[in-house]
Amino acid sequence: MLEYSFHAPGAPERELAGTGVKAKGVEHVGLLPTGCTTRCTKINKSMYIRKRETYHLLSVKMATSSSHVENYDASKFWIAPARNFRTSARLHLQHFLFQNTIGYLLEPTIEESLAASSRPLNVADLACGNGIWLTELHSHFAKNNISAQLDGFDINPVNFPDAAYLPDSVSIKQLDILAKPLPADLIGIYDMVHIRAFVSVIPDGDLTPILSVASDLLKPGGFLQWEETRGDKWVVESPSPQVSKLACESIVQVLEGGQKAQGINNEWVDVLDTCLGQFGFQDARLLSQKKRKQDYKGWTEDYLMVWEECAAFFPPKSQASNAPLTREVWTEMFANSVKETEQGVAVHQGKVVTVVGRRPQ
Ligand SMILES: C[S@@+](CC[C@H](N)C(=O)[O-])C[C@H]1O[C@@H](n2cnc3c(N)ncnc32)[C@H](O)[C@@H]1O
């Protein structure tokens, strides 16, 4: 990311810092903090203009540290005490957005095989959050007269529904699924293991721990189904050229820059079937489904909630006045992003990937 410093002629005290963005091949710079992401047009190498005011560029340099985002450990996000009903509400929304995109709880070939079984099934959902996938699966199985024990595991119980409200067939327990050893009574007992939205917990892209757990829990011949989105890539769309999307693009630039600086890369999501195959799963297949346009608003709201929470990762000006991005600046960028989304700007991650595979017999 580039850091820009400006001053307005005759008003040196109005020195500004801005985040550089490029839109349609023309360089625009969001001026911070006074006019956060208000479009500023480049006139020549050193002059920018915004609302008839001219600003002189003092310097442009590569940001050495974009923010505390670089110190932020995404894998620890979920166990932080700040996770609460808002996180859970977001997961409920995200569940329905996933379902709208892929159209099934169980991938059809897995469902066909499981439905053919005459004995009661065992299904595990790893990192189950508030258990919404399991409770919906319970209703689906009940409608189709499929008998099953449905077990959810998550490291953080804060979002679990009370057991009194869960169907008898659903149990949700606190468990760090990556801690060794796994409870012995769970080994090799599941007909199917489900994983969804676990990408942020694997910042280094090392899939061996999670695939080992899935494989250990499955019976021989059992199925793994994993749905994921790329957490490192965002798409920002404006409904028309007249509607600015600069504030949303600036936020995406900061987040993507922070992840890049940390070496986070989710490219493995696009080749997850190959990863499953290399690990030893059989019949590994990847299905890729584009998000529906009518769901863009819902996805956008889901991400806005994440961005709002991200404010905590930036230092307040009072603690770090020289920080390239203070909490105040982030909050202003966020407020401007919200305004853009109210004009129809959408933020999403393009597609959902489902991968299925089978533990060898
Ligand atoms: C993005 S949420 C997804 C929740 C759920 N799979 C869904 O799709 O609704 C990620 C979940 O992973 C859980 N998690 C993170 N690390 C974990 C670990 N080591 N063991 C178990 N759960 C973990 C978090 O507590 C959080 O509920």
The ligand as an SDF file (V2000), in Angstrom:
LIG
                    3D

 27 29  0  0  0  0  0  0  0  0999 V2000
  -16.3220  -18.5980   10.6920 C   0  0  0  0  0  0  0  0  0  0  0  0
  -16.8400  -19.5220   12.0920 S   0  0  0  0  0  0  0  0  0  0  0  0
  -17.7470  -20.7720   11.2410 C   0  0  0  0  0  0  0  0  0  0  0  0
  -18.7610  -21.4570   12.1130 C   0  0  0  0  0  0  0  0  0  0  0  0
  -19.5810  -22.5390   11.4150 C   0  0  0  0  0  0  0  0  0  0  0  0
  -18.7210  -23.5430   10.8110 N   0  0  0  0  0  0  0  0  0  0  0  0
  -20.4880  -21.9450   10.3830 C   0  0  0  0  0  0  0  0  0  0  0  0
  -20.2000  -22.0810    9.1830 O   0  0  0  0  0  0  0  0  0  0  0  0
  -21.5150  -21.3440   10.7650 O   0  0  0  0  0  0  0  0  0  0  0  0
  -15.3650  -20.3600   12.6120 C   0  0  0  0  0  0  0  0  0  0  0  0
  -15.5660  -21.1890   13.8580 C   0  0  0  0  0  0  0  0  0  0  0  0
  -14.3520  -21.9280   14.0850 O   0  0  0  0  0  0  0  0  0  0  0  0
  -14.2460  -22.0960   15.5000 C   0  0  0  0  0  0  0  0  0  0  0  0
  -12.8710  -22.5340   15.8020 N   0  0  0  0  0  0  0  0  0  0  0  0
  -11.7350  -21.8470   15.5890 C   0  0  0  0  0  0  0  0  0  0  0  0
  -10.6700  -22.5960   15.9620 N   0  0  0  0  0  0  0  0  0  0  0  0
  -11.1590  -23.7820   16.4050 C   0  0  0  0  0  0  0  0  0  0  0  0
  -10.5640  -24.9650   16.9420 C   0  0  0  0  0  0  0  0  0  0  0  0
   -9.2290  -25.0870   17.0650 N   0  0  0  0  0  0  0  0  0  0  0  0
  -11.3680  -25.9820   17.3310 N   0  0  0  0  0  0  0  0  0  0  0  0
  -12.7170  -25.8690   17.2100 C   0  0  0  0  0  0  0  0  0  0  0  0
  -13.3280  -24.7780   16.7120 N   0  0  0  0  0  0  0  0  0  0  0  0
  -12.5610  -23.7490   16.3130 C   0  0  0  0  0  0  0  0  0  0  0  0
  -14.6340  -20.7240   16.0120 C   0  0  0  0  0  0  0  0  0  0  0  0
  -14.9150  -20.7030   17.3970 O   0  0  0  0  0  0  0  0  0  0  0  0
  -15.8300  -20.3870   15.1200 C   0  0  0  0  0  0  0  0  0  0  0  0
  -17.0370  -20.7780   15.7070 O   0  0  0  0  0  0  0  0  0  0  0  0
  1  2  1  0
  2  3  1  0
  2 10  1  0
  3  4  1  0
  4  5  1  0
  5  6  1  0
  5  7  1  0
  7  8  2  0
  7  9  1  0
 10 11  1  0
 11 12  1  0
 11 26  1  0
 12 13  1  0
 13 14  1  0
 13 24  1  0
 14 15  1  0
 14 23  1  0
 15 16  2  0
 16 17  1  0
 17 18  1  0
 17 23  2  0
 18 19  1  0
 18 20  2  0
 20 21  1  0
 21 22  2  0
 22 23  1  0
 24 25  1  0
 24 26  1  0
 26 27  1  0
M  CHG  2   2   1   9  -1
M  END
$$$$
